[in-house]
Amino acid sequence: MIFVTSLLVVLMLVGALAASIFRDLISAVIAAALVSLIASILFYFLQAPDVAMAEAAIGAALTAAIFIIAIRRTKRYEE
């Protein structure tokens, strides 16, 4: 169990680093949503399923959708 948790934390760090490095804003939003999705999995492992569901629904899905809609209405690439 500790190995899985450690692997998820490392994946979160990689996703956060990728979100900050990507020049394509859609890719950065997807990487940030991945970080939020992994956080919801970690919350589930910590015996907090209600927090995990809220994080997955709001953090990963809704926030990513709002960002993608906003990016589609503006420029996609950072200058």
Secondary structure, 3 states (H helix, E strand, C coil): CHHHHHHHHHHHHHHHHHHHHCCEHHHHHHHHHHHHHHHHHHHHHCCCHHHHHHHHHHHHHHHHHHHHHHHHCCCCECC
